[in-house]
Each structure stands twice: as C-alpha cells, then as structure tokens.
C-alpha cells in the first residue's frame, strides 16, 4: 500500500492532527492578547471543525479496505464506529469551551484531539501492536487531561489514581497480547483468530484470554476493575471527565468486542444458567453481574452528581457486556448503538453539571436545587439526559438497553440461557431510576439557595447541549436510523 493510499484511509486522523497543531499555533502566537473566554471559544471552534472535517471525509470520501498488516482497516462496521467516535468528540469540544480551569487553552484542546486520534485508530486497527499503541495514545492523553486543573488537589489525586490503574491495565493488556503473538506467530487479528481456532483451550490460551479481559476491564471500568473511575470522574475537570466517560467508552467497547469475538471466537465457552463452560463468556457474564449490581447500588448513596454518573457508568458497562455475550453481529450492533446513546446522554449530563458547577461552586445534589427557575432550558435538557440514562421510552437509552437485552436473549436460542442475566439487568435498571430522579427532584421540587450564582453558558455549550438532546430524542423515536446501518454492517462482520 502506497503512502498516498494510507493517508487517504487515515484521512480523519490527518484532519484531527492538523486541527491539534492549528489549535496550539493560533493560541500560542495569535490569541495571547485575547481574553481566556475568547481563546477557549476559538480553540474549541478549531477542534470541532477538525472533528467535523474528519467525519465528512470518512462519510463521503473515505473508502473501505485495509493495508496487508491490518494497521488500518475500514469495513462498514468500523466506519460507523469511527463516525460515532468523531461525533462524540465534536460535542465534547463544544462543551469544553466553557472550562475555566486552565490558561493553557491550546495545549488542552490539542490533547483532546490527540486522544481522539488514538480512539479512531483503536477502532480501525486489526493489528495487535497498532491497537496497543493507539490505546496508549488515547490513554496517555486522558491521564494529562484529568490532571489539567493544576490548582485542584483533587484533580492531581484523580489523575494519579487513573494513571496507576491505567498503567497496570496496560501491563496486563500487553502481556496478554504478547502471549497471543507467541501462540499465533502473527500480529494480525484475523491470523491470530485462525491459529487459535485450531488450538485446544490450553493453559497458555486461557492466561492470554484472562490478561486481555483484565486489560479491557480496566479501560471500560467494569467491576472489580472500576476503582479509579469514581475518583477520576469527581476530581477531574468536568470537560475532561465527560470525555473520559464517553469517547473512550465508545472506542474501548468496540475494540474489546472486536478482539474478543475474533481472537477467541472458538474459545467462548458458555455463560448459560447452570451450564457454565470454560471460556471468556462465563468471565464476561460474571463481570457484567458484578458491575450492574455494584454500580447501581453504590450510586444510591452518592451526593455528588459527578460521582453518581461514575457509578452509573460502571453499571452501564455491565449492561454493554450483555451485547458481548451475544457473540454475533447483532451483539456488536447492539453494543455500538448502546454506547452511542449512553455517550450522548452522559456527555449532555456532564455539560449541565459543568454549568452548575461554575455558577454554584460544586456538583452536589443540593447545588442543583431550584435550577428550573434560573434556567428552564438547562433543566429540561438535564431531564432528557437523565431519563434516557434511566431507560425511559421514547428516549434513546430505552432502545439502547432493549437491543442489548434482546441480543443476549436471542443468542441463547430456544433455551434462552442468558435470560438470568437479562432479568438482573432489568431489575437493576429499575433501581437506577431512583438515583437518576434525585437530581431531578432537586431541580424541579426544591427551592434555590439565596446565594445561588448566575448561570453563564456560552453559545458553544448551548449548541452542544441542543445537539445532544436532539440526538437522544431522535434516536429514541426513530432508532432504525442507526440500527439498520449497524445490523447490515454487522452481518458481514467476522464472528
């Protein structure tokens, strides 16, 4: 493959890199005399344009195919996943325009863009070395973004915990991938899958599988590998926490599903009720069970909305595992649809939390008291986002969960072996409604404190919140707009 062909396939990454350099250059050399607000809006505009340019290039210009080594592969499912990552990143850039925690504006948006480059490479790579490098490019950028508020001790502590847990997960991941290379003699995911398909479930294959699952478990924050998430979400700048909770989850879940479904396609075992068989399915079923129970029950006790969203993310990671247990194209489609709808609602919720935090100095439930009187539209958007996360129809979150549950049940055939886990998921979804209603109770029932600060929301943030709210409603009322494309693309995706 020529350099020109490779550059054409990596068009979105090229646009993102150019935008990162432009954000740095203009902020350092042309915007230093301007106000911080103007610098943030300008840098956010450049970053958003980079994401939008990459989106439309991939949608209308980028083709399908891949290089022989699997460094970059663009099949229909991968293209949709990259489009979803770029969409989430674009909205995250808009919401970051109000972040007043740093004077290093250009560097902040450049890191956001470089993290997005890592995420897009993650979803489009089928080479073990490349996917690990892309994963670490995204992760290292996120570690710095979490620590970007240098005046906050909480931010530094959160970043340290995130870095230490992330470094440990990278070690597990790298060890597992190196074992896969040793077992197969190749770095290409499809070759690894072919080689492992002819091997019995020996101890070395089992160790490689467990190591890879542990590495991904840290990245997507499933229990018991979730300990970094609550502190990172609460201590990080809100814009950084929003991106960690959304963009990285979309990319990591897609990559996890691709690696597990391909590399260990013949070593899946069974997670059916009272019929567990050795493989990755019983491990994933156990992780899903613990995540749904722990995440939802721990969220009940939270007084910080950012921490509540962190435990909600752990629970939602457990739900997403149900699509992985389907182990087919429908499961892959349901994971991606759920990840996108979850990301839209969570990103919007963090956007509202950021506005309240700047006005009232905190993110506790009591800080949201009487918000509907100060900003009816901001309150209405929070209502949409939280009810979508709770899975209330006709919002997108309901169909996200519905497709996951349906994929898990259908995968068991007439025996419906995974029905036990779906029942737990439905029960935990009912529990989640209680803690999602707590912020809404403060917003619509309680009176605002007398010393409540004035809400100042930039035009960029309003555009982001409106776009996310529209997406949540549209994908809830017409889910086939995305689901049909995912299912048709997934039907040709490798098992």
C-alpha positions as CSV (number, residue, x, y, z in Angstrom):
1,X,0.0,0.0,0.0
2,X,1.4,3.4,-1.0
3,X,1.8,6.3,1.3
4,X,-1.0,8.2,-0.6
5,X,-3.4,5.3,-0.1
6,X,-2.5,5.0,3.6
7,X,-3.0,8.8,4.0
8,X,-6.4,8.5,2.3
9,X,-7.5,5.8,4.6
10,X,-6.3,7.8,7.6
11,X,-8.0,11.0,6.5
12,X,-9.9,11.6,9.8
13,X,-6.7,11.2,11.8
14,X,-4.9,13.6,9.4
15,X,-7.6,16.3,9.9
16,X,-7.5,15.8,13.7
17,X,-3.8,16.2,13.8
18,X,-3.9,19.3,11.7
19,X,-6.5,20.7,14.0
20,X,-4.4,19.9,17.1
21,X,-1.4,21.7,15.6
22,X,-3.6,24.7,14.5
23,X,-5.1,25.0,18.0
24,X,-1.7,25.1,19.5
25,X,-0.3,27.6,16.9
26,X,-3.1,30.1,17.0
27,X,-3.4,30.0,20.8
28,X,0.3,30.5,21.4
29,X,1.1,33.0,18.7
30,X,-2.1,34.9,17.8
31,X,-4.5,34.8,20.7
32,X,-2.3,35.6,23.7
33,X,-3.7,39.1,23.9
34,X,-7.3,38.0,24.0
35,X,-9.5,37.0,27.0
36,X,-9.5,33.4,28.2
37,X,-13.1,33.1,27.1
38,X,-12.3,34.2,23.6
39,X,-9.3,31.9,23.4
40,X,-11.4,28.9,24.6
41,X,-14.1,29.5,22.1
42,X,-11.6,30.0,19.2
43,X,-9.7,26.8,20.2
44,X,-12.9,24.8,20.6
45,X,-14.1,26.0,17.2
46,X,-10.9,24.8,15.6
47,X,-11.1,21.4,17.4
48,X,-14.8,21.0,16.5
49,X,-14.1,21.8,12.8
50,X,-11.3,19.2,12.8
51,X,-13.7,16.5,14.1
52,X,-16.4,17.6,11.6
53,X,-14.0,17.6,8.7
54,X,-12.8,14.1,9.7
55,X,-16.5,13.0,9.9
56,X,-17.5,14.2,6.5
57,X,-14.2,13.0,4.9
58,X,-14.9,9.5,6.2
59,X,-18.6,9.7,5.3
60,X,-18.2,10.9,1.7
61,X,-14.6,10.4,0.6
62,X,-13.1,7.5,2.6
63,X,-13.4,4.1,1.1
64,X,-13.2,0.6,2.5
65,X,-10.3,-1.9,2.7
66,X,-7.1,-2.0,4.6
67,X,-3.4,-2.4,4.5
68,X,-2.0,-6.0,4.4
69,X,-0.7,-5.9,8.0
70,X,-4.1,-4.7,9.4
71,X,-2.7,-1.4,10.7
72,X,-5.8,0.4,9.4
73,X,-8.9,-1.5,8.3
74,X,-12.1,0.2,7.1
75,X,-15.1,-2.1,6.9
76,X,-18.7,-0.9,7.2
77,X,-18.9,-1.6,10.9
78,X,-15.5,0.1,11.6
79,X,-16.6,3.2,9.6
80,X,-19.7,3.6,11.6
81,X,-17.7,3.2,14.9
82,X,-15.3,5.9,13.8
83,X,-18.1,8.2,12.8
84,X,-19.6,7.7,16.3
85,X,-16.3,8.5,18.0
86,X,-15.8,11.6,15.9
87,X,-19.4,12.8,16.6
88,X,-18.9,12.3,20.4
89,X,-15.6,14.1,20.2
90,X,-17.1,17.1,18.3
91,X,-19.7,17.6,21.0
92,X,-17.1,17.2,23.7
93,X,-15.0,20.0,22.1
94,X,-18.1,22.3,22.2
95,X,-18.8,21.6,25.8
96,X,-15.2,22.2,26.7
97,X,-15.4,25.8,25.5
98,X,-16.7,26.9,29.0
99,X,-14.0,25.2,31.0
100,X,-12.3,27.9,33.1
101,X,-9.8,25.7,35.0
102,X,-6.7,26.4,32.9
103,X,-4.9,29.1,31.0
104,X,-3.2,26.5,28.7
105,X,-6.0,26.5,26.2
106,X,-4.2,25.4,23.1
107,X,-2.5,22.5,24.9
108,X,-5.8,21.4,26.4
109,X,-7.6,21.1,23.1
110,X,-4.6,19.6,21.3
111,X,-4.6,16.8,23.9
112,X,-8.3,16.3,23.4
113,X,-7.7,16.0,19.7
114,X,-4.7,13.6,20.1
115,X,-6.8,11.4,22.4
116,X,-9.4,11.3,19.7
117,X,-6.8,10.3,17.2
118,X,-5.9,7.4,19.4
119,X,-9.6,6.4,19.7
120,X,-10.2,6.4,16.0
121,X,-7.1,4.3,15.4
122,X,-8.3,1.9,18.1
123,X,-11.5,1.1,16.3
124,X,-9.9,0.8,12.9
125,X,-6.9,-1.3,13.7
126,X,-6.7,-5.1,13.5
127,X,-3.0,-5.3,14.3
128,X,-2.1,-6.2,17.9
129,X,0.8,-3.8,18.0
130,X,-1.1,-0.9,16.4
131,X,-4.2,-1.3,18.6
132,X,-2.0,-1.3,21.7
133,X,-0.1,1.9,20.6
134,X,-3.5,3.6,19.7
135,X,-4.9,2.6,23.1
136,X,-1.9,4.1,24.9
137,X,-2.0,7.3,22.8
138,X,-5.6,7.8,23.9
139,X,-4.9,6.8,27.5
140,X,-1.8,8.9,28.0
141,X,-3.6,12.0,26.7
142,X,-6.6,11.3,29.0
143,X,-4.3,11.0,32.1
144,X,-3.0,14.5,31.4
145,X,-6.4,15.9,30.7
146,X,-7.6,14.6,34.1
147,X,-4.7,16.4,35.8
148,X,-5.1,19.7,33.9
149,X,-6.6,21.7,36.8
150,X,-3.3,22.5,38.5
151,X,-5.0,24.5,41.2
152,X,-7.0,21.5,42.4
153,X,-5.6,18.8,44.6
154,X,-8.5,16.6,43.8
155,X,-7.6,16.8,40.1
156,X,-4.0,15.7,40.8
157,X,-5.1,12.9,43.0
158,X,-7.6,11.7,40.5
159,X,-5.0,11.7,37.7
160,X,-2.5,9.8,39.8
161,X,-5.1,7.1,40.5
162,X,-6.1,7.0,36.9
163,X,-2.5,6.8,35.8
164,X,-1.6,4.0,38.2
165,X,-4.6,1.9,37.4
166,X,-4.2,2.6,33.7
167,X,-0.5,1.6,33.8
168,X,-1.4,-1.6,35.5
169,X,-4.1,-2.4,32.9
170,X,-1.6,-1.6,30.1
171,X,0.8,-4.1,31.6
172,X,-1.9,-6.8,31.7
173,X,-3.0,-6.0,28.2
174,X,0.5,-6.0,26.7
175,X,1.3,-9.3,28.4
176,X,-1.9,-10.9,27.1
177,X,-1.3,-9.5,23.5
178,X,2.3,-10.8,23.6
179,X,1.0,-14.3,24.5
180,X,-1.4,-14.1,21.6
181,X,1.5,-13.2,19.3
182,X,3.5,-16.1,20.7
183,X,0.7,-18.6,20.3
184,X,-0.1,-17.5,16.7
185,X,3.2,-16.1,15.3
186,X,1.3,-13.1,13.9
187,X,0.2,-9.6,14.9
188,X,-2.8,-9.6,12.6
189,X,-6.0,-10.2,14.4
190,X,-7.6,-12.5,11.7
191,X,-4.5,-14.7,11.6
192,X,-4.5,-14.9,15.4
193,X,-8.1,-16.0,15.2
194,X,-7.4,-18.7,12.6
195,X,-4.4,-20.0,14.6
196,X,-6.3,-20.1,17.9
197,X,-9.3,-21.8,16.3
198,X,-7.2,-24.9,15.8
199,X,-5.9,-25.0,19.4
200,X,-7.5,-26.6,22.3
201,X,-8.2,-24.5,25.4
202,X,-4.8,-25.0,26.9
203,X,-3.5,-23.1,30.0
204,X,-1.5,-20.6,27.9
205,X,-4.5,-19.6,25.8
206,X,-6.5,-19.3,29.0
207,X,-3.9,-17.0,30.5
208,X,-3.8,-14.8,27.4
209,X,-7.6,-14.6,27.4
210,X,-7.7,-13.6,31.1
211,X,-5.0,-11.0,30.7
212,X,-6.7,-9.3,27.7
213,X,-10.0,-9.3,29.6
214,X,-8.4,-7.7,32.6
215,X,-6.8,-5.0,30.5
216,X,-10.1,-4.2,28.8
217,X,-11.9,-4.4,32.1
218,X,-9.8,-1.5,33.5
219,X,-10.4,0.5,30.3
220,X,-14.2,0.2,30.4
221,X,-14.4,0.3,34.2
222,X,-16.3,-2.9,35.0
223,X,-16.3,-4.3,38.5
224,X,-13.9,-5.2,40.1
225,X,-11.6,-3.1,37.9
226,X,-13.6,0.1,38.5
227,X,-11.8,1.6,41.5
228,X,-10.3,4.5,39.5
229,X,-13.5,5.7,37.9
230,X,-15.4,7.5,40.8
231,X,-12.3,9.5,41.9
232,X,-11.3,10.3,38.3
233,X,-14.8,11.5,37.4
234,X,-15.2,13.6,40.5
235,X,-11.7,15.1,40.7
236,X,-11.1,15.8,37.0
237,X,-12.2,19.0,35.3
238,X,-15.8,18.4,34.2
239,X,-14.9,18.7,30.5
240,X,-12.2,16.0,30.9
241,X,-14.4,13.7,32.9
242,X,-17.1,14.0,30.2
243,X,-14.7,12.9,27.5
244,X,-13.2,10.0,29.6
245,X,-16.8,8.8,30.3
246,X,-17.9,8.9,26.7
247,X,-15.4,8.9,23.8
248,X,-13.1,6.4,25.4
249,X,-16.0,4.1,26.3
250,X,-17.3,4.0,22.7
251,X,-13.9,3.2,21.3
252,X,-12.9,0.8,24.1
253,X,-16.1,-1.3,23.9
254,X,-15.9,-1.6,20.2
255,X,-12.3,-2.7,20.3
256,X,-13.0,-5.1,23.2
257,X,-15.9,-6.7,21.2
258,X,-13.7,-7.0,18.1
259,X,-10.7,-8.5,19.8
260,X,-12.7,-11.0,21.9
261,X,-15.2,-12.0,19.2
262,X,-12.4,-12.5,16.6
263,X,-9.3,-13.7,18.5
264,X,-11.2,-16.0,20.9
265,X,-14.1,-17.0,18.6
266,X,-13.6,-20.7,19.2
267,X,-12.9,-20.3,22.9
268,X,-16.1,-18.6,24.0
269,X,-17.4,-21.3,26.4
270,X,-20.8,-20.7,27.9
271,X,-22.4,-18.4,30.4
272,X,-25.8,-20.0,30.4
273,X,-27.6,-20.5,33.7
274,X,-26.2,-23.7,35.4
275,X,-24.3,-24.6,32.3
276,X,-21.1,-22.6,32.6
277,X,-18.3,-23.9,30.3
278,X,-14.7,-22.7,30.3
279,X,-14.1,-19.7,28.0
280,X,-14.5,-16.0,28.0
281,X,-18.3,-16.0,28.2
282,X,-18.6,-17.0,31.9
283,X,-15.9,-14.5,32.8
284,X,-17.8,-11.7,31.0
285,X,-21.1,-12.8,32.5
286,X,-19.6,-12.6,36.0
287,X,-18.1,-9.1,35.3
288,X,-21.5,-7.9,33.9
289,X,-23.3,-9.2,37.0
290,X,-20.9,-7.6,39.5
291,X,-20.9,-4.3,37.5
292,X,-24.6,-4.0,37.3
293,X,-25.2,-4.7,41.0
294,X,-22.3,-2.7,42.4
295,X,-22.7,0.3,40.1
296,X,-26.4,0.7,40.7
297,X,-26.4,0.1,44.4
298,X,-23.3,2.3,45.1
299,X,-24.9,5.1,43.1
300,X,-27.8,5.2,45.5
301,X,-25.6,6.6,48.2
302,X,-23.9,9.4,46.3
303,X,-24.4,13.1,47.0
304,X,-22.0,14.2,44.2
305,X,-23.6,14.2,40.7
306,X,-20.3,13.5,39.0
307,X,-19.7,10.6,41.3
308,X,-23.2,9.4,40.7
309,X,-22.5,9.4,37.0
310,X,-19.3,7.5,37.6
311,X,-21.2,4.6,39.3
312,X,-23.8,4.9,36.6
313,X,-21.0,4.3,34.1
314,X,-19.9,1.2,35.9
315,X,-23.5,-0.1,35.8
316,X,-23.8,0.8,32.1
317,X,-20.6,-1.1,31.4
318,X,-22.2,-4.1,32.8
319,X,-25.2,-3.7,30.5
320,X,-22.9,-3.4,27.5
321,X,-21.3,-6.7,28.4
322,X,-24.7,-8.4,27.5
323,X,-24.1,-7.5,23.8
324,X,-20.7,-9.1,24.0
325,X,-22.2,-12.3,25.3
326,X,-24.4,-12.5,22.2
327,X,-21.1,-13.1,20.3
328,X,-22.6,-12.3,16.9
329,X,-23.3,-9.4,14.5
330,X,-26.4,-8.4,16.4
331,X,-24.5,-8.2,19.6
332,X,-21.8,-6.0,18.0
333,X,-24.5,-3.7,16.6
334,X,-26.3,-3.5,20.0
335,X,-23.1,-2.7,21.8
336,X,-22.3,0.2,19.4
337,X,-25.8,1.6,19.5
338,X,-25.9,1.4,23.3
339,X,-22.5,3.0,23.6
340,X,-23.5,5.9,21.3
341,X,-26.8,6.6,23.1
342,X,-25.1,6.3,26.5
343,X,-22.4,8.7,25.4
344,X,-24.8,11.3,24.1
345,X,-26.8,11.3,27.3
346,X,-23.8,11.2,29.6
347,X,-22.0,13.9,27.7
348,X,-25.0,16.1,27.9
349,X,-25.4,15.5,31.6
350,X,-21.8,16.5,32.3
351,X,-22.4,19.6,30.2
352,X,-25.2,20.6,32.6
353,X,-23.1,19.7,35.6
354,X,-20.3,21.9,34.4
355,X,-22.6,24.9,34.0
356,X,-24.0,24.4,37.6
357,X,-20.5,23.8,39.0
358,X,-19.2,27.1,37.6
359,X,-22.3,29.0,38.9
360,X,-22.7,27.5,42.3
361,X,-19.3,26.1,43.1
362,X,-20.0,22.4,43.3
363,X,-21.7,19.4,41.9
364,X,-23.6,18.1,45.0
365,X,-27.2,17.3,44.7
366,X,-28.1,20.4,46.7
367,X,-26.3,22.6,44.2
368,X,-29.0,21.8,41.7
369,X,-31.8,22.9,43.9
370,X,-34.3,25.2,42.1
371,X,-32.4,25.1,38.8
372,X,-35.6,25.2,36.8
373,X,-36.3,28.7,38.0
374,X,-32.8,30.0,37.0
375,X,-32.6,28.1,33.7
376,X,-35.7,26.2,32.5
377,X,-33.9,25.0,29.3
378,X,-30.9,23.7,31.1
379,X,-33.2,21.9,33.5
380,X,-35.2,20.4,30.6
381,X,-32.0,19.1,28.9
382,X,-30.9,17.5,32.2
383,X,-34.4,15.9,32.4
384,X,-33.9,14.4,28.9
385,X,-30.4,13.1,29.6
386,X,-31.1,11.5,32.9
387,X,-34.3,9.9,31.8
388,X,-32.5,8.5,28.8
389,X,-29.8,7.0,31.1
390,X,-32.6,5.5,33.2
391,X,-34.0,3.8,30.0
392,X,-37.4,5.6,29.9
393,X,-39.1,5.5,26.5
394,X,-39.3,7.0,24.0
395,X,-35.7,8.2,24.6
396,X,-32.6,6.6,23.0
397,X,-31.5,5.0,26.3
398,X,-34.5,2.8,26.3
399,X,-33.8,1.3,22.9
400,X,-30.1,1.0,23.7
401,X,-30.9,-1.3,26.6
402,X,-33.7,-3.1,24.7
403,X,-31.4,-4.1,21.9
404,X,-28.7,-5.3,24.3
405,X,-31.2,-7.4,26.2
406,X,-32.8,-8.8,23.0
407,X,-29.3,-9.7,21.6
408,X,-28.4,-11.6,24.8
409,X,-31.7,-13.5,24.9
410,X,-31.8,-14.3,21.2
411,X,-28.2,-15.6,21.3
412,X,-29.3,-18.5,23.6
413,X,-31.8,-19.8,21.0
414,X,-34.9,-21.6,22.3
415,X,-33.2,-22.3,25.7
416,X,-32.6,-18.6,26.4
417,X,-29.6,-19.5,28.6
418,X,-28.7,-15.8,29.2
419,X,-32.2,-14.9,30.5
420,X,-31.0,-15.0,34.1
421,X,-28.5,-12.1,33.4
422,X,-31.1,-10.1,31.5
423,X,-33.5,-10.4,34.4
424,X,-30.9,-9.0,36.7
425,X,-30.2,-6.2,34.2
426,X,-33.9,-5.3,34.1
427,X,-34.1,-5.3,37.9
428,X,-31.1,-3.1,38.2
429,X,-32.5,-0.7,35.6
430,X,-35.5,-0.2,37.8
431,X,-33.1,0.5,40.8
432,X,-31.3,3.1,38.6
433,X,-34.4,5.1,38.1
434,X,-34.4,6.1,41.8
435,X,-30.9,7.7,41.8
436,X,-31.5,9.4,38.4
437,X,-34.6,11.0,39.8
438,X,-32.6,12.5,42.8
439,X,-31.0,15.4,40.7
440,X,-34.4,16.0,39.0
441,X,-36.1,16.2,42.4
442,X,-33.6,18.9,43.4
443,X,-34.0,20.7,40.1
444,X,-37.8,20.8,40.0
445,X,-39.0,20.5,43.6
446,X,-36.5,22.1,45.9
447,X,-36.0,25.9,46.2
448,X,-32.9,27.5,45.0
449,X,-30.5,28.9,47.7
450,X,-30.4,32.7,48.1
451,X,-26.7,32.9,47.3
452,X,-27.0,30.9,44.1
453,X,-24.7,32.2,41.4
454,X,-25.8,33.3,38.0
455,X,-25.6,30.7,35.3
456,X,-23.4,31.8,32.3
457,X,-23.4,29.4,29.4
458,X,-21.6,30.1,26.2
459,X,-23.1,29.7,22.7
460,X,-20.9,26.7,22.0
461,X,-22.2,24.9,25.1
462,X,-25.8,25.7,24.1
463,X,-25.2,24.3,20.6
464,X,-23.6,21.2,22.1
465,X,-26.4,20.6,24.6
466,X,-29.1,21.2,22.0
467,X,-27.5,18.8,19.5
468,X,-27.1,16.1,22.2
469,X,-30.7,16.5,23.4
470,X,-32.0,16.3,19.8
471,X,-29.9,13.1,19.2
472,X,-31.2,11.5,22.3
473,X,-34.8,12.2,21.3
474,X,-34.4,11.4,17.5
475,X,-32.6,8.0,18.2
476,X,-35.3,7.2,20.7
477,X,-38.2,8.0,18.4
478,X,-36.5,6.6,15.2
479,X,-33.8,4.1,16.4
480,X,-33.7,2.5,12.9
481,X,-31.8,5.5,11.6
482,X,-28.7,4.0,13.2
483,X,-29.7,0.4,14.0
484,X,-30.4,-0.7,10.4
485,X,-27.0,0.5,9.3
486,X,-25.3,-1.2,12.2
487,X,-27.1,-4.5,11.7
488,X,-26.5,-4.5,7.9
489,X,-22.8,-3.7,8.5
490,X,-22.5,-6.2,11.4
491,X,-24.0,-9.0,9.3
492,X,-20.8,-9.0,7.2
493,X,-18.6,-8.6,10.2
494,X,-16.4,-11.5,11.3
495,X,-17.6,-13.7,14.1
